[in-house]
Amino acid sequence: MTLRGIFVMVLTVLVLAAAIAPAFAQQYPNVSNLKPFAPEAGFMSLPGYLRWLVFQQTGSWITYAEAARIVQQQIAAGR
């Protein structure tokens, strides 16, 4: 295989990866505008409520640490 062939193959893989990646990105519900432990959050912490929402949508639980990180990112993005 020539250097040009390898370059074309690598470029093709990178373009495909960039096109497919957004399909795999998880979109989490935004809970940053809710008050923790309030009725609108199901009387749960925001990470706990996010975990519940994700479970309802996907049938899979995310870890509390992951949910806490996501909530912090959402709060920071809202400022």
C-alpha positions, -999 to +999 in steps of 0.1 A: +000+000+000+014+034-009+017+064+013-011+081-006-034+051-001-027+051+037-034+088+038-067+084+020-077+056+043-069+075+075-087+106+062-117+085+053-118+070+088-115+104+104-143+119+084-166+090+091-157+091+128-166+129+129-199+122+112-209+093+134-197+106+168-227+130+174-250+100+171-233+083+200-232+114+222-256+111+251-280+140+255-289+144+292-320+162+304-311+196+319-319+197+356-299+228+364-330+251+366-346+229+393-343+232+431-328+202+448-352+182+471-382+202+458-413+187+444-402+194+408-371+173+414-392+145+429-378+154+464-344+142+452-310+157+448-303+170+413-278+142+405-303+117+419-332+131+398-310+131+367-301+095+373-339+087+376-347+106+344-319+088+325-331+055+338-366+063+326-353+072+291-328+044+286-335+017+311-299+020+323-285+037+355-257+062+353-235+064+384-241+091+410-206+105+403-213+108+366-247+125+373-230+149+398-204+158+371-232+164+345-252+185+369-221+206+377-215+211+339-251+221+334-250+246+362-216+261+349-230+264+314-261+282+327-241+310+343 
